[in-house]
Amino acid sequence: MSDMLDEVLSGTVEMPAAVARALDSMQELYAQSEPFNSEELWYELDETLWRGAEAGGQEEERQNQQRQRALTWAWQELNTWAPEPPYGLYRLQIILTTLLISSPSDKEAVEAIPQEIIHPPLLDGLVMLLKATSMGNQNHRNHPDEKLLRDETLAAGRIGDYSKLGNLIRHLTTELPPDFHLAVMLLWRFVPERLARHIEERHDVFFSVAVRDVLEEDALQFALAVNDVTFKFVCTFQLANERVTDAPEGSVDDICALLLQVADTDLWGAWLRDFARYPHADTLAEVALSKALVQLTPVHWSAYVDAVELWAFAGTAVPVAKILVPFFHQLGEEKSADMWRLAFERWNKWDYDSDKQEKHLFAPSACSFDFPVAVYYAFLPLDENLAEEARLKEEIAAIEQKWFTDFSTLVTVRNRLSSRLRLVQHGLAIRNPPADGASPLPPGIEPESTFAEVRYRFLDVSGPRRRGS
């Protein structure tokens, strides 16, 4: 390999015409304090090296030879590049753009570069190029509030306001010049610690998104080595809601490891307010969070309980159960007890939005914490559980004897009591399961009688539609 490399690097190779023109433009660009437009060079080289040739023809063979000469020229230039002012950075951009376009893909470009031509001045130059590159958001270009949106995004990333940041960058598209793209990949392959350090020092969410987009499926693993929680968030949040079956191999373990790293910081709660707020079933977030919570403490569990959106909606009960059923099986009753207490305390205070007068409940309802609250009741002393069941039944039976300002309020109060009763009763079922075991979640909600359905206008908006409704 060394002899072949020496032979390649010792010869003189003619550069592409577009490259020669780009090199000639450096003096004028510098005089006018203008940046080099690597995208313009990329398109010009792409037209020359890849377009217009018929497969199998002489023109295709000529283009193959042109690409090889361009690649060899780029290798030779990388091998001898030095940060010579005032045009050193311009020249590096031209070399990287030529190297990228003369290769079939960015990964092949990087993998084909011999270790021998990667020298300290070149690595310094790559970092210098990243420092000189200002990342933007294509979505906000020419937007009247572009500066405000940019400042809000940067601020959210720096202070760790991840519930806000997730919304701001959900559809963010960064501009990635080809020279920047290849510089990131070269640093990632040859000196990943330097790329990580630059991310940590820069602390720029736009830059973090750009690096994630360059590294693609490798970003998640790389994030484990970067001591910046916002970068970890950027590399995780879009992938988190992917179904496990559709995600790259090893993603669950990587996200679990990232969660454990974040749990050691003071940003754990802020992270969860985006990551765990809206539960989804069979996702990477669900499986990874289940694995991580087992290895954490009640302080961390409290942040998880506080982060989950408590909705009177059956669709959120299943994913929370899928997170906490394995958690319970691994820790057992005694070690997991704080989780059920924390969930009960938040659920009890929430009480199906009882503090919001405008919220009406038109049927007994499921909610996000159906499973943990039922488990809490299952582990209460039996006499307390039975006493709570009796109390709720009595209040439901006596509902018509109380005064309400309107019928909707009566129905809402009754349904809040019924929603509580179903979890108390399911706790008893978990405590004394049938031979084939108890389901983690209570059975589907149905009116207890035809009279109750008519009288209380039973309308379960999250349940299956009845025939004729």
Summary of the structure (lengths in Angstrom):
residues: 469
radius of gyration: 30.4
end to end distance: 75.7
largest distance: 99.1
contacts: 1418
relative contact order: 0.05
helix: 68%
strand: 1%
